[in-house]
Amino acid sequence: MKKRKIRKSHLALKKEKSFRLKVFVVLLMLIFLSIVYIWQRVTVLTFANEIKRLNVQIDNQQKEYKYIQVEVASLSSVERIEKLAKKMGFLYPSLEQIEVVSEALNSADFKGESWIDDVWGTLKGTGTSILSLR
């Protein structure tokens, strides 16, 4: 009978060790999954904050772009440019100073940059310069 008790206690010890090992593995898995979950949540919150910051930055840049568009429109208004030109001493060209340049019908009329040389030569030949049209 004593041998049976020893065997039973030995088997009970084996079962207890097996149970402890299973509990330990389950606890390790739970700890691992908890760490993964926490890491995931921290990453999501970090990205959410980054997205929010970038959206605020985009809004600010869009406001600045609209402001700059308004400023460009006001600075490039014809009335303002005419005032500045009069202040600097510019005058409207007379009819003799105005020359009409005909449009080319298609791109085949332009042979390289020679047409630019022709126009420049014409302007030089007449003694008329763009700067002297005051």
BAZA-811268 format. One record per residue (C-alpha): residue number from 1; x, y, z. Coordinates in nm, 4 decimals, decimal comma. Last residue first. Example, Ala and Ser with C-alpha at 12.3 -4.5 7.8 and 13.67 -1.06 7.14 Angstrom:
<rs>
R     k         xx         yy         zz
R     2     1,3670    -0,1060     0,7140
R     1     1,2300    -0,4500     0,7800
</rs>
This chain:
<rs>
R     k         xx         yy         zz
R   134     0,7723    10,6858    -7,1526
R   133     0,8479    10,4215    -7,4218
R   132     1,2205    10,4521    -7,3567
R   131     1,2413    10,1343    -7,1466
R   130     1,0934     9,9122    -7,4166
R   129     1,3433    10,0467    -7,6616
R   128     1,2806    10,2212    -7,9831
R   127     1,5802    10,3107    -8,1934
R   126     1,4011    10,1728    -8,4983
R   125     1,6837     9,9273    -8,5720
R   124     1,7057     9,8047    -8,2124
R   123     1,3349     9,7164    -8,2026
R   122     1,3563     9,5425    -8,5395
R   121     1,6690     9,3558    -8,4339
R   120     1,4964     9,2362    -8,1170
R   119     1,1945     9,1181    -8,3168
R   118     1,4171     8,9329    -8,5649
R   117     1,6338     8,7837    -8,2879
R   116     1,3211     8,6540    -8,1141
R   115     1,2042     8,5025    -8,4454
R   114     1,5388     8,3251    -8,4721
R   113     1,4801     8,1336    -8,1494
R   112     1,4028     7,8020    -8,3145
R   111     1,2036     7,8346    -8,6315
R   110     0,8693     7,9771    -8,5287
R   109     0,6184     7,9727    -8,8123
R   108     0,5683     7,5975    -8,7594
R   107     0,4117     7,6820    -8,4200
R   106     0,0940     7,7984    -8,5827
R   105    -0,0754     8,1098    -8,7115
R   104     0,1819     8,3500    -8,5718
R   103     0,0283     8,6587    -8,4148
R   102     0,0840     8,9984    -8,5673
R   101     0,2868     9,2594    -8,3819
R   100     0,1221     9,6007    -8,3623
R    99     0,3526     9,8950    -8,2950
R    98     0,2757    10,1755    -8,0520
R    97     0,5301    10,4574    -8,0355
R    96     0,3638    10,6659    -8,3063
R    95     0,0295    10,6446    -8,1202
R    94     0,1842    10,8008    -7,8107
R    93     0,2828    10,5843    -7,5165
R    92     0,1143    10,6516    -7,1793
R    91     0,3500    10,8268    -6,9440
R    90     0,5803    10,7042    -6,6670
R    89     0,7063    10,9601    -6,4167
R    88     0,7574    10,7392    -6,1122
R    87     0,4437    10,8780    -5,9436
R    86     0,2483    10,8215    -6,2651
R    85     0,3647    10,4580    -6,2728
R    84     0,2772    10,4116    -5,9037
R    83    -0,0735    10,5473    -5,9582
R    82    -0,1202    10,3328    -6,2708
R    81    -0,0064    10,0215    -6,0800
R    80    -0,2523    10,0932    -5,7996
R    79    -0,5424    10,1449    -6,0397
R    78    -0,4577     9,8309    -6,2372
R    77    -0,4695     9,6094    -5,9293
R    76    -0,1613     9,3926    -5,8814
R    75    -0,1028     9,4849    -5,5174
R    74    -0,4673     9,4296    -5,4207
R    73    -0,4899     9,0925    -5,5940
R    72    -0,1550     8,9823    -5,4540
R    71    -0,2660     9,0789    -5,1014
R    70    -0,5932     8,8919    -5,1394
R    69    -0,4055     8,5838    -5,2617
R    68    -0,1588     8,6207    -4,9728
R    67    -0,4437     8,6224    -4,7212
R    66    -0,5971     8,3159    -4,8854
R    65    -0,2604     8,1372    -4,8678
R    64    -0,2175     8,2361    -4,5008
R    63    -0,5599     8,0943    -4,4196
R    62    -0,4723     7,7733    -4,6071
R    61    -0,1413     7,7565    -4,4195
R    60    -0,3163     7,7867    -4,0846
R    59    -0,5703     7,5193    -4,1769
R    58    -0,2927     7,2846    -4,2932
R    57    -0,1027     7,3377    -3,9647
R    56    -0,4172     7,2630    -3,7640
R    55    -0,4683     6,9473    -3,9707
R    54    -0,1035     6,8494    -3,9141
R    53    -0,1413     6,8834    -3,5365
R    52    -0,4618     6,6750    -3,5387
R    51    -0,2939     6,4071    -3,7502
R    50     0,0041     6,3982    -3,5114
R    49    -0,2288     6,3687    -3,2118
R    48    -0,4133     6,0797    -3,3786
R    47    -0,0812     5,9133    -3,4655
R    46     0,0317     5,9272    -3,1021
R    45    -0,3073     5,8026    -2,9826
R    44    -0,2906     5,5067    -3,2224
R    43     0,0649     5,4242    -3,1132
R    42    -0,0271     5,4398    -2,7438
R    41    -0,3282     5,2158    -2,8068
R    40    -0,1186     4,9601    -2,9970
R    39     0,1515     4,9531    -2,7285
R    38    -0,1168     4,9014    -2,4603
R    37    -0,2706     4,6146    -2,6579
R    36     0,0684     4,4503    -2,7226
R    35     0,1601     4,4809    -2,3541
R    34    -0,1723     4,3298    -2,2493
R    33    -0,1298     4,0456    -2,5008
R    32     0,2135     3,9662    -2,3581
R    31     0,0884     3,9777    -1,9985
R    30    -0,2063     3,7533    -2,0866
R    29     0,0221     3,5100    -2,2688
R    28     0,2615     3,5000    -1,9729
R    27    -0,0302     3,4373    -1,7373
R    26    -0,1555     3,1522    -1,9593
R    25     0,1942     3,0025    -1,9684
R    24     0,2252     3,0249    -1,5883
R    23    -0,1182     2,8696    -1,5375
R    22    -0,0274     2,5835    -1,7720
R    21     0,3052     2,5316    -1,5928
R    20     0,1319     2,5314    -1,2556
R    19    -0,1174     2,2700    -1,3802
R    18     0,1629     2,0495    -1,5132
R    17     0,3513     2,0832    -1,1863
R    16     0,0339     1,9905    -0,9945
R    15    -0,0290     1,6938    -1,2222
R    14     0,3285     1,5717    -1,1729
R    13     0,3013     1,6208    -0,7983
R    12    -0,0276     1,4288    -0,7944
R    11     0,1370     1,1505    -0,9945
R    10     0,4172     1,1326    -0,7381
R     9     0,1626     1,1456    -0,4570
R     8    -0,0264     0,8643    -0,6195
R     7     0,2884     0,6640    -0,6770
R     6     0,3988     0,7154    -0,3185
R     5     0,0552     0,6202    -0,1944
R     4     0,0563     0,3101    -0,4132
R     3     0,3980     0,2064    -0,2875
R     2     0,2777     0,2365     0,0698
R     1     0,0000     0,0000     0,0000
</rs>
